[in-house]
Amino acid sequence: MLAALTSVPVTVSPLRRVPQLLAGLVLYGASMALQIRATLGLNPWDVLHEGLTGRTGLSFGTVTALVGVLVLLCWIPLRQRPGVGTVGNVVVIGVAVDACLAVLPAPHGLVPRISFLVAGVVLNGLAAAVYIGARLGPGPRDGLTTGFCARTGTSLRLVRTVVELGVLAVGWLLGGTIGVGTVLYAAAIGPLTQAFLPPVTWVSARSAS
């Protein structure tokens, strides 16, 4: 997520790009699992994923991947081109979140739940920076937003706000969890990702010279 965030990059070996991408996507799935287990509110897309999970009986990761595929289909009229990172986003995050949910116990008591929530949001910011920094293609949801902006000239902030509010509303109607975690995520994810980006953003040697 947050593919539109930019910062001053440092040179990272091209050999690190694919492992970095995979590490970021796995961490992203783990961060989602922490927030789910906290049961204190999810980010808009995960509210939708949770609502669909409850309605369909499919696993959270499966629903996440299927929604990613559907979003990718919306790229076609926008003439967006997926990259390795785009495909990896659909596959790896879905597998990672299900694997983490399978081994991560539900916390008991408010303090452990808050700890899970805070850890999940911080890890999500780090994970987003790591996979975005690999520069191997945006995630489906980010590409949808930036593609629509490019085709219509609408501001990124407006498009992102409208999309995420719509997704949040549908997810809530389907039974997804909205709470303090939703607000915390909205307030913190941008600054966190921005802070983590500089040391992990890849640039070519030509650009760095």
SULZI-V502951 format. One record per residue. RES is the residue in one small letter. SS is DSSP state (alpha for helix, beta for strand, coil for the rest). PSI is psi in whole degrees, -180 to 180 (* if undefined). D_FIRST is the distance of its C-alpha to the first C-alpha in whole Angstrom. Layout:
res:ss:psi:d_first
RES:SS:PSI:D_FIRST
RES:SS:PSI:D_FIRST
This chain:
res:ss:psi:d_first
m:coil:170:0
l:coil:37:4
a:coil:-20:6
a:coil:-12:9
l:coil:139:9
t:coil:158:12
s:coil:176:15
v:coil:114:18
p:coil:163:18
v:coil:160:20
t:coil:128:22
v:coil:136:21
s:coil:135:23
p:coil:-27:22
l:coil:-20:23
r:alpha:-9:20
r:alpha:-49:17
v:alpha:-49:17
p:alpha:-37:18
q:alpha:-43:15
l:alpha:-49:13
l:alpha:-41:14
a:alpha:-43:15
g:alpha:-40:11
l:alpha:-39:11
v:alpha:-45:14
l:alpha:-36:13
y:alpha:-44:10
g:alpha:-40:12
a:alpha:-39:15
s:alpha:-37:13
m:alpha:-42:12
a:alpha:-41:16
l:alpha:-44:17
q:alpha:-36:16
i:alpha:-47:18
r:alpha:-28:21
a:alpha:-28:21
t:coil:39:21
l:coil:12:21
g:coil:141:18
l:coil:169:14
n:coil:162:11
p:alpha:-46:12
w:alpha:-36:11
d:alpha:-26:12
v:alpha:-43:15
l:alpha:-46:16
h:alpha:-43:15
e:alpha:-43:18
g:alpha:-43:20
l:alpha:-35:20
t:alpha:-45:21
g:alpha:-33:24
r:alpha:-31:25
t:alpha:-23:25
g:coil:0:26
l:coil:161:23
s:coil:158:21
f:alpha:-44:18
g:alpha:-40:17
t:alpha:-44:19
v:alpha:-42:17
t:alpha:-45:14
a:alpha:-42:15
l:alpha:-41:17
v:alpha:-39:15
g:alpha:-41:12
v:alpha:-44:16
l:alpha:-40:17
v:alpha:-39:14
l:alpha:-36:14
l:alpha:-29:18
c:coil:-14:17
w:alpha:-25:16
i:alpha:-52:20
p:alpha:-19:21
l:alpha:-7:18
r:coil:37:19
q:coil:146:16
r:coil:121:17
p:coil:154:14
g:coil:-176:15
v:alpha:-42:15
g:alpha:-30:12
t:alpha:-48:11
v:alpha:-43:14
g:alpha:-37:13
n:alpha:-44:10
v:alpha:-45:12
v:alpha:-53:15
v:alpha:-44:14
i:alpha:-42:12
g:alpha:-44:15
v:alpha:-43:17
a:alpha:-43:16
v:alpha:-39:16
d:alpha:-41:19
a:alpha:-42:21
c:alpha:-39:20
l:alpha:-30:21
a:alpha:-27:24
v:alpha:-12:25
l:coil:117:23
p:coil:154:26
a:coil:129:26
p:coil:149:27
h:coil:129:30
g:coil:153:30
l:alpha:-41:28
v:alpha:-48:28
p:alpha:-36:26
r:alpha:-42:24
i:alpha:-39:23
s:alpha:-43:22
f:alpha:-43:20
l:alpha:-51:18
v:alpha:-44:18
a:alpha:-39:17
g:alpha:-41:15
v:alpha:-45:13
v:alpha:-45:14
l:alpha:-34:13
n:alpha:-41:9
g:alpha:-43:9
l:alpha:-47:11
a:alpha:-43:9
a:alpha:-44:6
a:alpha:-41:9
v:alpha:-47:11
y:alpha:-33:9
i:alpha:-41:8
g:alpha:-23:11
a:coil:-22:13
r:coil:52:12
l:coil:21:13
g:coil:140:11
p:coil:160:8
g:coil:161:6
p:alpha:-43:9
r:alpha:-38:7
d:alpha:-42:6
g:alpha:-35:9
l:alpha:-46:11
t:alpha:-50:10
t:alpha:-34:11
g:alpha:-42:14
f:alpha:-40:15
c:alpha:-44:16
a:alpha:-37:17
r:alpha:-29:20
t:alpha:-17:21
g:coil:8:20
t:coil:150:19
s:coil:146:17
l:alpha:-42:13
r:alpha:-43:14
l:alpha:-47:16
v:alpha:-46:14
r:alpha:-42:11
t:alpha:-47:14
v:alpha:-46:16
v:alpha:-48:13
e:alpha:-33:12
l:alpha:-39:16
g:alpha:-45:17
v:alpha:-43:15
l:alpha:-44:16
a:alpha:-45:19
v:alpha:-44:20
g:alpha:-41:18
w:alpha:-42:21
l:alpha:-28:23
l:coil:-6:23
g:coil:10:23
g:coil:159:20
t:coil:121:20
i:coil:136:19
g:coil:-158:20
v:alpha:-31:20
g:alpha:-33:17
t:alpha:-43:15
v:alpha:-45:17
l:alpha:-44:16
y:alpha:-47:12
a:alpha:-38:12
a:alpha:-33:14
a:alpha:-26:13
i:alpha:-38:9
g:alpha:-56:10
p:alpha:-39:13
l:alpha:-48:12
t:alpha:-42:9
q:alpha:-41:12
a:alpha:-35:14
f:alpha:-17:13
l:alpha:-46:12
p:alpha:-47:16
p:alpha:-6:18
v:alpha:2:15
t:coil:125:14
w:coil:138:17
v:coil:153:19
s:coil:159:22
a:alpha:-34:25
r:alpha:-42:27
s:alpha:-32:24
a:alpha:-22:25
s:coil:*:28
